[in-house]
Amino acid sequence: MIRILKCGETPAEEILSRSFPVSDVAQTAAEIIKNVKERGDAALREYSERFDGVAIDDFLVSEEEMKEALDAVSTEFITVLEKAASNIRLFHSYQLREGYRIENPDGTVLGVKITPIEKVGLYVPGGTAPYPSTVLMDTIPAKIAGCGEIVMVTPPQKNGKVDPAILAAAHVAGVDRIYKVGGAQAVAALAYGTESIPKVYKIVGPGNAYVAAAKKLVYGTVSIDAEAGPSEVLIISDGRSEPSVVAADLLAQAEHDVMSSAILITDSEELAKAVQAEIERQLALLERKKIARASIENNGKIIIAPSIDEAIDIANEIAPEHLGLCVDEPFRYLDRVRNAGSIFLGRDAPEPLGDYFAGPNHTLPTGGTAKFGSPLSVDDFIKKSQFTYYTREALNAVSEDIALFARQEGLTGHAASVLSRKKAEE
């Protein structure tokens, strides 16, 4: 049963605590990366047989396989994918920005130019739990940014093919190439390239502990997005919410994984007890009830706070991936929220709305990293270059100042560099 904790009676450490998975897979991931780096496709084939139980001859998903997948999914699902993609595309299109150029009266020109990352790799989980939603969320911002080549890797099923729903989403989103390979070996292939799979400049997308470890290990060779931890939701609710609805929203997160966390903070003890009872009732109805129960019992909690304002203070300390404000006038509290990956306002904006359809990205900072991290966006697929132009006159006018600064740091060569042009004129 989910725990009920009361502010003032429960130590603050227990209220703010969260469970972090302990993973000791870095050494294995490093060995896989080294093998793929040295042996390329041969290593990938060995790992496919060992980990996926399937022999792969050609990793590239063919046009025939794509057509077969599109025929296998329902037209209704394709329509939903297209609606979701349209919403995601609209939301992320507002994130596009241009560089800037400053032209000063003395002839100097300063600025920033924005360039899309040329080659991007997307990792999409696809073994026992395929996520076509991740395909849309990761591909569409990259397309909007203008990335030249978008390469997707995803684990094959036991039949040696990719889940049809994933391929359908890739078709709708506009992925350029798809390869049937998963795990740390797929990350290594994207980072270093193999005979079949091209090297990319950035890798994004969630995965298991081996994928997360591999991404950390290849960082520097390529860029990566933030490390993805267990999914989490924190709901703030007053006593006017329907207990069955709040319980359902908490369980929607709990069914993700045994390490997921679902937290309710409320100023109503009556609601807390009603939600606790509802969770027990609804748990029995879930297909993934074993996973959801483990999540609820190990990581879930209901916190009774003196007020909604104090509930928001607690939420800011926890910095959840998803934050639900199930209160009257939710926009009244929006500015008080400082740390949250994605905020769901009101009683009719459940977190799954963001997972699939509304438009904001579902790749979010987890594990408290919302204190400094942000959702995946178009910004993750661009890079910025600064530029500087000075006339000789403008440089000479400030060269003594720069030289003084350089000498203060003991860098006489720097000083000589800026003074050399002035001396050459004398």
TISEMI-871699 format. One record per residue (C-alpha): x, y, z. Coordinates in steps of 0.25 Angstrom, whole numbers, plus 2048, in hexadecimal, padded with zeros to 3 digits. Example, Ala and Ser with C-alpha at 12.3 -4.5 7.8 and 13.67 -1.06 7.14 Angstrom:
BEGIN
<site u="831" v="7EE" w="81F"/>
<site u="837" v="7FC" w="81D"/>
***
This chain:
BEGIN
<site u="800" v="800" w="800"/>
<site u="805" v="80E" w="7FD"/>
<site u="80A" v="816" w="809"/>
<site u="804" v="822" w="80F"/>
<site u="80E" v="82C" w="815"/>
<site u="80A" v="839" w="81C"/>
<site u="812" v="845" w="81C"/>
<site u="816" v="849" w="82A"/>
<site u="816" v="83A" w="82F"/>
<site u="81F" v="834" w="824"/>
<site u="82E" v="838" w="823"/>
<site u="830" v="841" w="817"/>
<site u="83B" v="837" w="812"/>
<site u="830" v="82C" w="810"/>
<site u="826" v="836" w="809"/>
<site u="831" v="83A" w="7FF"/>
<site u="838" v="82D" w="7FD"/>
<site u="837" v="826" w="7F0"/>
<site u="83C" v="818" w="7EC"/>
<site u="848" v="817" w="7E2"/>
<site u="84B" v="80B" w="7DB"/>
<site u="858" v="805" w="7DE"/>
<site u="85F" v="800" w="7D1"/>
<site u="86C" v="7F9" w="7CF"/>
<site u="86D" v="7F7" w="7C0"/>
<site u="877" v="801" w="7BC"/>
<site u="882" v="7F7" w="7BB"/>
<site u="879" v="7EE" w="7B2"/>
<site u="875" v="7FA" w="7A9"/>
<site u="884" v="7FE" w="7A8"/>
<site u="888" v="7F0" w="7A3"/>
<site u="87C" v="7F0" w="799"/>
<site u="880" v="7FE" w="794"/>
<site u="88F" v="7FA" w="792"/>
<site u="88B" v="7ED" w="78A"/>
<site u="881" v="7F5" w="781"/>
<site u="88C" v="800" w="77F"/>
<site u="896" v="7F5" w="77B"/>
<site u="88E" v="7EB" w="774"/>
<site u="882" v="7F3" w="76E"/>
<site u="876" v="7EB" w="768"/>
<site u="87C" v="7DD" w="76C"/>
<site u="87B" v="7E1" w="77B"/>
<site u="86D" v="7E7" w="779"/>
<site u="868" v="7D9" w="773"/>
<site u="86E" v="7D2" w="77F"/>
<site u="867" v="7DB" w="789"/>
<site u="85A" v="7DA" w="781"/>
<site u="85A" v="7CB" w="782"/>
<site u="85F" v="7CB" w="791"/>
<site u="855" v="7D6" w="796"/>
<site u="84A" v="7D6" w="78C"/>
<site u="84A" v="7C7" w="789"/>
<site u="84A" v="7CA" w="77A"/>
<site u="853" v="7CA" w="76E"/>
<site u="854" v="7D6" w="766"/>
<site u="85A" v="7D7" w="758"/>
<site u="856" v="7E5" w="754"/>
<site u="854" v="7EF" w="75F"/>
<site u="84E" v="7F9" w="756"/>
<site u="83E" v="7F9" w="756"/>
<site u="83A" v="7F7" w="747"/>
<site u="82F" v="7FE" w="73F"/>
<site u="828" v="7F1" w="73F"/>
<site u="829" v="7EF" w="74E"/>
<site u="823" v="7FE" w="750"/>
<site u="818" v="7FB" w="746"/>
<site u="815" v="7EE" w="74E"/>
<site u="815" v="7F5" w="75B"/>
<site u="80B" v="800" w="755"/>
<site u="802" v="7F5" w="750"/>
<site u="802" v="7EE" w="75E"/>
<site u="7FE" v="7FA" w="766"/>
<site u="7EF" v="800" w="766"/>
<site u="7EC" v="80C" w="75E"/>
<site u="7E6" v="811" w="76B"/>
<site u="7F4" v="811" w="771"/>
<site u="7FA" v="817" w="766"/>
<site u="7F0" v="823" w="767"/>
<site u="7F3" v="824" w="776"/>
<site u="802" v="825" w="773"/>
<site u="7FF" v="830" w="769"/>
<site u="7F7" v="838" w="772"/>
<site u="801" v="836" w="77D"/>
<site u="80C" v="83A" w="774"/>
<site u="805" v="846" w="76F"/>
<site u="803" v="84B" w="77E"/>
<site u="812" v="848" w="781"/>
<site u="816" v="84F" w="774"/>
<site u="80E" v="85C" w="777"/>
<site u="813" v="85C" w="786"/>
<site u="822" v="85B" w="782"/>
<site u="821" v="864" w="776"/>
<site u="820" v="870" w="780"/>
<site u="82E" v="86C" w="785"/>
<site u="835" v="86F" w="778"/>
<site u="83E" v="87B" w="77A"/>
<site u="848" v="883" w="771"/>
<site u="856" v="888" w="775"/>
<site u="859" v="897" w="776"/>
<site u="862" v="8A1" w="771"/>
<site u="867" v="8AE" w="778"/>
<site u="86D" v="8B9" w="76F"/>
<site u="874" v="8C4" w="777"/>
<site u="877" v="8D2" w="773"/>
<site u="886" v="8CF" w="773"/>
<site u="884" v="8C4" w="768"/>
<site u="885" v="8B8" w="771"/>
<site u="87B" v="8AD" w="76F"/>
<site u="878" v="8A2" w="779"/>
<site u="86E" v="897" w="779"/>
<site u="869" v="889" w="77A"/>
<site u="865" v="880" w="76F"/>
<site u="85D" v="873" w="771"/>
<site u="860" v="866" w="76A"/>
<site u="858" v="859" w="76A"/>
<site u="860" v="84D" w="76F"/>
<site u="862" v="846" w="762"/>
<site u="861" v="837" w="767"/>
<site u="858" v="833" w="772"/>
<site u="856" v="825" w="778"/>
<site u="849" v="821" w="77F"/>
<site u="848" v="815" w="788"/>
<site u="83A" v="810" w="78A"/>
<site u="837" v="804" w="793"/>
<site u="830" v="7F9" w="78B"/>
<site u="832" v="7EB" w="792"/>
<site u="827" v="7E8" w="79C"/>
<site u="822" v="7F6" w="79D"/>
<site u="821" v="7FE" w="790"/>
<site u="81F" v="80D" w="790"/>
<site u="81B" v="813" w="783"/>
<site u="818" v="820" w="78B"/>
<site u="827" v="821" w="78E"/>
<site u="829" v="821" w="77F"/>
<site u="820" v="82D" w="77D"/>
<site u="826" v="834" w="789"/>
<site u="834" v="833" w="785"/>
<site u="833" v="834" w="776"/>
<site u="82A" v="840" w="774"/>
<site u="833" v="84A" w="77B"/>
<site u="83F" v="845" w="773"/>
<site u="837" v="847" w="766"/>
<site u="833" v="855" w="76A"/>
<site u="841" v="858" w="76E"/>
<site u="845" v="854" w="760"/>
<site u="84E" v="849" w="763"/>
<site u="854" v="843" w="756"/>
<site u="853" v="834" w="75A"/>
<site u="84B" v="82D" w="764"/>
<site u="84F" v="81F" w="767"/>
<site u="847" v="816" w="770"/>
<site u="84B" v="809" w="777"/>
<site u="841" v="800" w="77E"/>
<site u="842" v="7F2" w="783"/>
<site u="83C" v="7E7" w="77A"/>
<site u="831" v="7DD" w="77F"/>
<site u="833" v="7CE" w="77F"/>
<site u="82F" v="7CE" w="771"/>
<site u="83A" v="7D7" w="76D"/>
<site u="831" v="7E2" w="769"/>
<site u="82E" v="7F0" w="770"/>
<site u="821" v="7F2" w="777"/>
<site u="817" v="7F7" w="76C"/>
<site u="812" v="802" w="775"/>
<site u="820" v="807" w="776"/>
<site u="822" v="807" w="767"/>
<site u="815" v="80E" w="765"/>
<site u="819" v="819" w="76E"/>
<site u="826" v="81A" w="767"/>
<site u="81F" v="81B" w="75A"/>
<site u="816" v="826" w="75F"/>
<site u="821" v="82E" w="766"/>
<site u="82B" v="82D" w="75A"/>
<site u="837" v="825" w="75F"/>
<site u="841" v="823" w="754"/>
<site u="847" v="816" w="758"/>
<site u="843" v="80B" w="762"/>
<site u="84C" v="800" w="767"/>
<site u="848" v="7F3" w="76E"/>
<site u="852" v="7F3" w="77A"/>
<site u="850" v="7F7" w="788"/>
<site u="857" v="7F8" w="796"/>
<site u="865" v="7FD" w="799"/>
<site u="86A" v="7F8" w="78B"/>
<site u="860" v="801" w="784"/>
<site u="865" v="80D" w="78B"/>
<site u="874" v="809" w="788"/>
<site u="870" v="807" w="779"/>
<site u="86A" v="815" w="779"/>
<site u="876" v="81B" w="780"/>
<site u="881" v="815" w="778"/>
<site u="87A" v="810" w="76B"/>
<site u="87B" v="802" w="765"/>
<site u="87B" v="7FC" w="757"/>
<site u="86C" v="7FD" w="757"/>
<site u="868" v="808" w="761"/>
<site u="86D" v="817" w="75F"/>
<site u="874" v="81E" w="76A"/>
<site u="86C" v="82A" w="770"/>
<site u="86F" v="836" w="778"/>
<site u="864" v="835" w="782"/>
<site u="85C" v="82A" w="789"/>
<site u="84F" v="82C" w="78F"/>
<site u="844" v="823" w="795"/>
<site u="841" v="81A" w="7A1"/>
<site u="845" v="80C" w="7A4"/>
<site u="849" v="802" w="7AE"/>
<site u="854" v="803" w="7B8"/>
<site u="85E" v="7FE" w="7AD"/>
<site u="85A" v="808" w="7A3"/>
<site u="85B" v="813" w="7AE"/>
<site u="869" v="80F" w="7B2"/>
<site u="86D" v="80E" w="7A3"/>
<site u="868" v="81C" w="7A1"/>
<site u="870" v="821" w="7AC"/>
<site u="87D" v="81A" w="7A8"/>
<site u="87C" v="81F" w="799"/>
<site u="87A" v="82D" w="79D"/>
<site u="885" v="836" w="798"/>
<site u="886" v="82D" w="78C"/>
<site u="877" v="831" w="789"/>
<site u="86E" v="83A" w="790"/>
<site u="862" v="834" w="798"/>
<site u="855" v="839" w="79E"/>
<site u="853" v="838" w="7AD"/>
<site u="854" v="82A" w="7B4"/>
<site u="846" v="825" w="7B6"/>
<site u="842" v="81F" w="7C3"/>
<site u="835" v="818" w="7C8"/>
<site u="828" v="820" w="7C4"/>
<site u="821" v="828" w="7CF"/>
<site u="815" v="830" w="7D2"/>
<site u="811" v="83A" w="7DD"/>
<site u="803" v="83E" w="7DE"/>
<site u="7FF" v="84A" w="7E7"/>
<site u="7F0" v="84A" w="7EA"/>
<site u="7E6" v="851" w="7F3"/>
<site u="7DA" v="84A" w="7F9"/>
<site u="7D1" v="84C" w="7ED"/>
<site u="7D7" v="842" w="7E4"/>
<site u="7D1" v="835" w="7E1"/>
<site u="7D8" v="82A" w="7E9"/>
<site u="7D6" v="81F" w="7DE"/>
<site u="7DC" v="829" w="7D3"/>
<site u="7E8" v="82D" w="7DC"/>
<site u="7EB" v="81E" w="7DF"/>
<site u="7EA" v="81A" w="7D0"/>
<site u="7F4" v="825" w="7CD"/>
<site u="7FE" v="820" w="7D7"/>
<site u="7FD" v="812" w="7D2"/>
<site u="7FF" v="816" w="7C4"/>
<site u="80D" v="81A" w="7C8"/>
<site u="80F" v="80E" w="7D1"/>
<site u="80C" v="804" w="7C6"/>
<site u="819" v="809" w="7BE"/>
<site u="823" v="802" w="7C7"/>
<site u="826" v="7FC" w="7D5"/>
<site u="82F" v="808" w="7D7"/>
<site u="825" v="812" w="7D3"/>
<site u="820" v="81C" w="7DD"/>
<site u="812" v="821" w="7DF"/>
<site u="80F" v="82C" w="7EA"/>
<site u="803" v="834" w="7EE"/>
<site u="804" v="840" w="7F7"/>
<site u="7F7" v="846" w="7FC"/>
<site u="7F2" v="84F" w="807"/>
<site u="7E6" v="845" w="809"/>
<site u="7E7" v="839" w="812"/>
<site u="7DA" v="835" w="80D"/>
<site u="7DF" v="834" w="7FF"/>
<site u="7EC" v="82E" w="803"/>
<site u="7E4" v="822" w="80A"/>
<site u="7DA" v="821" w="7FE"/>
<site u="7E5" v="820" w="7F4"/>
<site u="7ED" v="816" w="7FC"/>
<site u="7E0" v="80D" w="7FC"/>
<site u="7DE" v="810" w="7ED"/>
<site u="7EC" v="80C" w="7E9"/>
<site u="7EA" v="7FE" w="7F0"/>
<site u="7DD" v="7FC" w="7E8"/>
<site u="7E3" v="800" w="7DB"/>
<site u="7F0" v="7F9" w="7DC"/>
<site u="7E8" v="7EC" w="7DB"/>
<site u="7E3" v="7F0" w="7CD"/>
<site u="7F0" v="7F3" w="7C7"/>
<site u="7F7" v="7EA" w="7BD"/>
<site u="804" v="7EE" w="7C2"/>
<site u="800" v="7ED" w="7D1"/>
<site u="80C" v="7E6" w="7D6"/>
<site u="815" v="7F1" w="7D0"/>
<site u="80B" v="7FC" w="7D5"/>
<site u="80A" v="7F6" w="7E3"/>
<site u="819" v="7F5" w="7E5"/>
<site u="81B" v="804" w="7E0"/>
<site u="80F" v="809" w="7EA"/>
<site u="814" v="801" w="7F6"/>
<site u="823" v="804" w="7F4"/>
<site u="823" v="812" w="7EE"/>
<site u="815" v="818" w="7EF"/>
<site u="810" v="821" w="7FA"/>
<site u="805" v="82A" w="7FE"/>
<site u="80A" v="837" w="806"/>
<site u="800" v="83F" w="80E"/>
<site u="804" v="84E" w="80D"/>
<site u="7FE" v="85A" w="815"/>
<site u="7FB" v="861" w="808"/>
<site u="7FC" v="861" w="7F9"/>
<site u="807" v="86C" w="7FA"/>
<site u="80F" v="863" w="803"/>
<site u="80C" v="857" w="7FA"/>
<site u="813" v="85F" w="7EF"/>
<site u="81F" v="862" w="7F7"/>
<site u="821" v="853" w="7FA"/>
<site u="81F" v="850" w="7EB"/>
<site u="82A" v="85A" w="7E7"/>
<site u="833" v="852" w="7F0"/>
<site u="830" v="845" w="7EA"/>
<site u="831" v="84B" w="7DC"/>
<site u="828" v="840" w="7D5"/>
<site u="828" v="83C" w="7C7"/>
<site u="819" v="83E" w="7C6"/>
<site u="811" v="847" w="7CF"/>
<site u="802" v="848" w="7CF"/>
<site u="7FB" v="854" w="7D5"/>
<site u="7ED" v="84E" w="7D8"/>
<site u="7E8" v="85B" w="7DE"/>
<site u="7DE" v="866" w="7DC"/>
<site u="7E4" v="871" w="7D4"/>
<site u="7F1" v="86A" w="7D0"/>
<site u="7F7" v="875" w="7C9"/>
<site u="7F7" v="87D" w="7D6"/>
<site u="802" v="874" w="7DB"/>
<site u="80A" v="872" w="7CE"/>
<site u="815" v="87D" w="7D1"/>
<site u="817" v="876" w="7DE"/>
<site u="81C" v="869" w="7D8"/>
<site u="82B" v="86A" w="7D6"/>
<site u="82F" v="85C" w="7D4"/>
<site u="828" v="852" w="7CB"/>
<site u="82A" v="84C" w="7BE"/>
<site u="81B" v="84D" w="7B9"/>
<site u="810" v="854" w="7C0"/>
<site u="801" v="84F" w="7BE"/>
<site u="7F7" v="85A" w="7C2"/>
<site u="7E9" v="857" w="7C8"/>
<site u="7E1" v="84A" w="7CA"/>
<site u="7E0" v="846" w="7BC"/>
<site u="7EE" v="846" w="7B7"/>
<site u="7F3" v="838" w="7BB"/>
<site u="802" v="835" w="7B9"/>
<site u="7FF" v="82A" w="7AD"/>
<site u="7FA" v="836" w="7A5"/>
<site u="808" v="83B" w="7A5"/>
<site u="80E" v="82D" w="7A2"/>
<site u="807" v="82C" w="795"/>
<site u="7FF" v="837" w="790"/>
<site u="7FF" v="845" w="795"/>
<site u="80B" v="84A" w="78E"/>
<site u="816" v="84D" w="799"/>
<site u="821" v="843" w="79A"/>
<site u="821" v="837" w="7A2"/>
<site u="830" v="836" w="7A3"/>
<site u="832" v="83D" w="7B1"/>
<site u="83C" v="83F" w="7BC"/>
<site u="83B" v="834" w="7C7"/>
<site u="840" v="831" w="7D4"/>
<site u="840" v="83F" w="7D9"/>
<site u="848" v="845" w="7CD"/>
<site u="83C" v="84E" w="7CA"/>
<site u="843" v="857" w="7D3"/>
<site u="84D" v="85A" w="7C8"/>
<site u="848" v="852" w="7BC"/>
<site u="83D" v="854" w="7B1"/>
<site u="834" v="84C" w="7A8"/>
<site u="83A" v="847" w="79B"/>
<site u="838" v="852" w="791"/>
<site u="83C" v="858" w="783"/>
<site u="848" v="85E" w="78B"/>
<site u="84E" v="850" w="78D"/>
<site u="850" v="84E" w="77E"/>
<site u="857" v="85C" w="77B"/>
<site u="864" v="861" w="77E"/>
<site u="869" v="870" w="77F"/>
<site u="875" v="877" w="77A"/>
<site u="879" v="885" w="77E"/>
<site u="880" v="88E" w="774"/>
<site u="888" v="89B" w="776"/>
<site u="88D" v="8A5" w="76B"/>
<site u="895" v="8B1" w="76F"/>
<site u="89B" v="8BC" w="766"/>
<site u="8AA" v="8BF" w="768"/>
<site u="8A6" v="8CD" w="76E"/>
<site u="89C" v="8C6" w="777"/>
<site u="8A7" v="8BC" w="77C"/>
<site u="8B2" v="8C6" w="77E"/>
<site u="8A8" v="8CF" w="786"/>
<site u="8A7" v="8C4" w="791"/>
<site u="8B4" v="8BC" w="78F"/>
<site u="8BB" v="8C2" w="79B"/>
<site u="8AF" v="8BE" w="7A4"/>
<site u="8B0" v="8B0" w="79F"/>
<site u="8BF" v="8AF" w="7A0"/>
<site u="8BE" v="8B4" w="7AF"/>
<site u="8B3" v="8A9" w="7B1"/>
<site u="8BC" v="89F" w="7AB"/>
<site u="8C9" v="8A3" w="7B3"/>
<site u="8C0" v="8A2" w="7C0"/>
<site u="8BE" v="893" w="7BD"/>
<site u="8CD" v="892" w="7B9"/>
<site u="8CA" v="88F" w="7AA"/>
<site u="8D4" v="898" w="7A3"/>
<site u="8D2" v="891" w="796"/>
<site u="8C3" v="896" w="796"/>
<site u="8C8" v="8A4" w="799"/>
<site u="8D2" v="8A3" w="78D"/>
<site u="8C7" v="89E" w="784"/>
<site u="8BD" v="8AA" w="786"/>
<site u="8C9" v="8B4" w="786"/>
<site u="8D0" v="8AE" w="779"/>
<site u="8C7" v="8B5" w="76F"/>
<site u="8C8" v="8C3" w="776"/>
<site u="8D8" v="8C1" w="776"/>
<site u="8D8" v="8BC" w="767"/>
<site u="8D2" v="8CA" w="764"/>
<site u="8DC" v="8D2" w="76B"/>
***
